[in-house]
Amino acid sequence: MTGILLYLIIGIAVGILGAMLGIGGGIIIVPLMTFVFGATPQQAVGTSMVVVLFNSLSGSIGYLRRKMVFLDAAWKFALATIPGAILGSYVADTLQGKVFYGIFGVFFALFAVNMFYQAGKKSSKDDSCEVPAQYNWKLGTGFSVGVGFLASILGIGGGVIHVPMMTYLLKFPVKVAIATSTAILSVSAIAGATSHALMGHVLWLPALSLGVGACIGAQLGVKTASKAKSSLLLRLTAGLVFVMGIKFLMELF
């Protein structure tokens, strides 16, 4: 019972951060399961994908109620992630030890530095929730195929890639990108979680306990994101991702 309560508390915290930043929470769950709870890389990724599914479904409901999701982009990008997510779950089965840590560490560290730098360029107008009249949906859709693949390998849900992609490449307002990313995750995580479950990668007690907590936390995360400054949201994401990247790189030595 104590273990379940701990998972629930962690899940709430993950849900708040995941929904607030549109990242699903996988960047916390994967290293937590690996370094603290002793799961294998495959189990950490599979368990994380289930938690991401719970978190994103709850967060999506909150953002849809607030009309912050760009639905036209959400369904197109979400469908594009599914093939990559399924393929990624099979590739993940071959990742072991330092290869896993190296991929995670390099990706997160480089991404975080760029995001933190770009966050300083955001102004007050970026806090709006107005969707663009036109956007390059073909670029976004093609990019999303790769997002689904990489996200399923790393168990991160894809939000840490989709949010900056929509913000910097497609010029979406930050809050719209976060809300739309959360909606995309609710679809793509279904494919990723199902594939990992079929391959026996999911530790069900932690996954369900963390998932229930994440559902609760996600609603709090949505409320926080709707009020916070866009530049702050991006910097928080960058800081968290950088710490996780360094942690994984340290495992190489």
C-alpha positions as CSV (number, residue, x, y, z in Angstrom):
1,M,0.0,0.0,0.0
2,T,2.9,2.4,0.8
3,G,4.4,1.7,-2.6
4,I,1.1,2.5,-4.4
5,L,0.7,5.8,-2.4
6,L,4.2,6.8,-3.4
7,Y,3.4,6.1,-7.0
8,L,0.2,8.1,-6.8
9,I,2.0,11.1,-5.3
10,I,4.8,11.0,-7.9
11,G,2.1,10.6,-10.6
12,I,0.3,13.8,-9.5
13,A,3.6,15.7,-9.7
14,V,4.3,14.3,-13.1
15,G,0.8,15.0,-14.2
16,I,1.1,18.7,-13.2
17,L,4.4,19.2,-15.0
18,G,3.5,17.0,-18.0
19,A,0.3,18.8,-18.8
20,M,1.6,22.2,-18.0
21,L,4.4,21.9,-20.5
22,G,2.7,19.5,-23.0
23,I,5.4,16.9,-22.5
24,G,3.4,14.0,-21.1
25,G,5.8,13.3,-18.3
26,G,8.0,10.7,-19.8
27,I,11.2,12.6,-19.2
28,I,10.6,12.1,-15.5
29,I,9.1,8.6,-15.5
30,V,11.8,6.9,-17.6
31,P,14.9,8.0,-15.5
32,L,12.8,7.5,-12.3
33,M,11.9,3.9,-13.2
34,T,15.5,3.2,-14.4
35,F,17.6,4.8,-11.6
36,V,15.3,4.7,-8.6
37,F,13.1,1.6,-9.1
38,G,15.5,-0.6,-10.9
39,A,13.5,-1.2,-14.1
40,T,15.3,-2.2,-17.3
41,P,15.4,0.4,-20.1
42,Q,12.6,-1.4,-21.9
43,Q,10.4,-1.6,-18.8
44,A,11.0,2.0,-18.0
45,V,10.0,3.1,-21.5
46,G,6.9,0.8,-21.7
47,T,5.7,1.9,-18.2
48,S,6.3,5.5,-19.1
49,M,4.2,5.2,-22.2
50,V,1.2,4.0,-20.2
51,V,1.6,7.0,-17.8
52,V,1.9,9.4,-20.7
53,L,-1.4,8.0,-22.1
54,F,-3.2,8.6,-18.8
55,N,-1.7,12.1,-18.4
56,S,-2.3,13.3,-22.0
57,L,-5.9,12.0,-22.0
58,S,-6.7,14.0,-18.8
59,G,-4.8,17.0,-20.0
60,S,-6.5,17.0,-23.4
61,I,-9.9,17.1,-21.7
62,G,-8.8,20.2,-19.7
63,Y,-7.4,22.0,-22.7
64,L,-10.4,21.2,-24.9
65,R,-12.7,22.7,-22.3
66,R,-10.6,25.9,-22.5
67,K,-10.6,25.8,-26.3
68,M,-6.8,26.0,-26.4
69,V,-6.3,23.0,-28.8
70,F,-5.7,23.7,-32.5
71,L,-7.8,20.7,-33.7
72,D,-6.9,20.9,-37.4
73,A,-3.2,20.4,-36.6
74,A,-3.9,18.0,-33.7
75,W,-5.6,15.2,-35.6
76,K,-3.2,15.5,-38.6
77,F,-0.1,15.3,-36.5
78,A,-1.5,12.7,-34.2
79,L,-2.3,10.3,-37.0
80,A,1.2,10.8,-38.5
81,T,2.9,9.8,-35.2
82,I,1.2,6.3,-35.0
83,P,3.3,4.4,-37.6
84,G,6.5,5.8,-36.1
85,A,5.4,5.0,-32.5
86,I,4.7,1.4,-33.4
87,L,8.0,0.9,-35.2
88,G,9.8,2.7,-32.3
89,S,8.5,0.2,-29.8
90,Y,10.2,-2.6,-31.6
91,V,13.5,-0.8,-32.0
92,A,13.4,0.0,-28.3
93,D,13.6,-3.7,-27.6
94,T,17.2,-3.7,-29.0
95,L,18.5,-0.8,-26.9
96,Q,20.7,-1.8,-24.0
97,G,22.8,0.0,-21.4
98,K,25.1,2.8,-22.6
99,V,23.4,3.0,-26.0
100,F,20.2,3.9,-24.4
101,Y,21.7,6.4,-22.0
102,G,23.8,8.0,-24.8
103,I,20.8,8.6,-27.0
104,F,18.7,10.0,-24.2
105,G,21.5,12.2,-22.9
106,V,22.7,13.8,-26.1
107,F,19.2,14.4,-27.3
108,F,18.0,16.1,-24.2
109,A,21.2,18.2,-23.5
110,L,21.3,19.7,-27.0
111,F,17.6,20.3,-27.2
112,A,17.5,22.0,-23.8
113,V,20.2,24.5,-24.6
114,N,18.5,25.6,-27.8
115,M,15.1,25.8,-26.1
116,F,16.4,28.0,-23.3
117,Y,18.0,30.3,-25.8
118,Q,14.9,30.6,-27.9
119,A,12.7,31.3,-24.8
120,G,14.4,34.6,-24.3
121,K,13.0,35.8,-27.6
122,K,9.4,35.4,-26.6
123,S,7.3,38.5,-25.9
124,S,4.0,39.2,-24.3
125,K,2.1,38.6,-27.6
126,D,3.2,35.0,-27.5
127,D,0.9,34.5,-24.5
128,S,-2.2,34.6,-26.7
129,C,-4.1,31.5,-27.7
130,E,-5.0,32.5,-31.3
131,V,-4.4,29.8,-33.9
132,P,-2.7,30.8,-37.1
133,A,-4.9,31.4,-40.2
134,Q,-2.5,29.3,-42.2
135,Y,0.3,26.9,-41.3
136,N,2.6,24.4,-43.1
137,W,0.7,21.3,-42.2
138,K,2.7,19.1,-44.6
139,L,5.9,20.0,-42.8
140,G,4.3,19.4,-39.4
141,T,2.9,16.0,-40.6
142,G,6.2,14.8,-42.0
143,F,8.0,15.9,-38.8
144,S,5.4,14.1,-36.7
145,V,6.2,10.7,-38.2
146,G,9.8,11.0,-36.9
147,V,8.5,12.4,-33.6
148,G,6.4,9.2,-33.1
149,F,9.4,7.0,-33.8
150,L,11.8,8.8,-31.5
151,A,9.2,9.3,-28.8
152,S,8.4,5.6,-28.6
153,I,12.1,4.6,-28.4
154,L,12.7,7.0,-25.5
155,G,9.3,6.7,-23.8
156,I,8.8,10.5,-23.7
157,G,5.5,10.8,-25.5
158,G,6.9,13.2,-28.1
159,G,5.8,16.5,-26.5
160,V,9.4,17.7,-25.9
161,I,9.8,17.6,-29.7
162,H,6.3,18.7,-30.8
163,V,6.1,21.8,-28.6
164,P,9.3,23.5,-30.0
165,M,8.5,22.2,-33.5
166,M,5.1,23.9,-33.4
167,T,6.4,27.0,-31.7
168,Y,9.5,27.7,-33.7
169,L,8.9,26.0,-37.1
170,L,5.1,26.5,-37.5
171,K,4.9,29.7,-35.4
172,F,2.1,28.6,-33.1
173,P,1.6,30.5,-29.8
174,V,3.4,28.7,-27.0
175,K,0.2,27.8,-25.1
176,V,-1.5,26.6,-28.3
177,A,1.5,24.4,-29.0
178,I,1.4,23.0,-25.5
179,A,-2.4,22.3,-25.6
180,T,-2.2,20.8,-29.1
181,S,0.9,18.7,-28.2
182,T,-1.1,17.2,-25.2
183,A,-4.0,16.3,-27.6
184,I,-1.5,14.7,-30.0
185,L,0.0,12.7,-27.2
186,S,-3.4,11.3,-26.2
187,V,-3.6,9.6,-29.6
188,S,0.0,8.6,-30.3
189,A,0.5,7.2,-26.8
190,I,-2.3,4.7,-27.5
191,A,-0.2,3.1,-30.2
192,G,3.0,3.3,-28.3
193,A,1.6,2.0,-25.0
194,T,-0.2,-0.9,-26.8
195,S,2.9,-2.0,-28.6
196,H,5.0,-1.9,-25.5
197,A,2.3,-3.8,-23.6
198,L,2.2,-6.6,-26.2
199,M,5.9,-6.9,-26.0
200,G,5.8,-7.3,-22.2
201,H,7.6,-4.0,-21.4
202,V,5.0,-2.6,-19.0
203,L,5.2,-2.9,-15.2
204,W,1.5,-2.7,-14.5
205,L,1.3,-1.8,-10.8
206,P,3.6,1.3,-11.2
207,A,2.0,2.2,-14.5
208,L,-1.5,2.2,-13.2
209,S,-0.7,3.9,-9.9
210,L,1.4,6.6,-11.6
211,G,-1.3,6.9,-14.3
212,V,-4.1,7.6,-11.8
213,G,-2.0,10.2,-10.1
214,A,-1.1,11.8,-13.4
215,C,-4.8,12.1,-14.3
216,I,-5.3,14.2,-11.2
217,G,-2.2,16.3,-11.6
218,A,-2.9,17.0,-15.3
219,Q,-6.0,19.0,-14.5
220,L,-3.9,21.2,-12.2
221,G,-1.2,21.5,-14.9
222,V,-3.8,22.8,-17.4
223,K,-4.9,25.5,-15.0
224,T,-1.3,26.6,-14.4
225,A,-0.4,26.7,-18.0
226,S,-3.3,28.8,-19.0
227,K,-2.1,31.6,-16.5
228,A,1.7,31.3,-16.8
229,K,4.0,33.3,-19.1
230,S,5.0,31.5,-22.3
231,S,8.7,32.3,-21.8
232,L,8.5,30.8,-18.3
233,L,6.9,27.6,-19.6
234,L,9.6,27.2,-22.2
235,R,12.5,27.9,-19.7
236,L,11.0,25.4,-17.3
237,T,10.9,22.8,-20.0
238,A,14.5,23.5,-21.0
239,G,15.8,23.3,-17.5
240,L,14.1,20.0,-16.8
241,V,15.2,18.4,-20.0
242,F,18.8,19.6,-19.5
243,V,19.0,18.0,-16.0
244,M,17.7,14.8,-17.3
245,G,20.1,14.8,-20.2
246,I,23.1,15.3,-18.0
247,K,22.0,12.6,-15.7
248,F,21.9,10.1,-18.5
249,L,25.2,11.2,-19.9
250,M,26.8,10.6,-16.5
251,E,25.8,7.0,-16.8
252,L,28.2,6.6,-19.7
253,F,31.2,7.0,-17.3
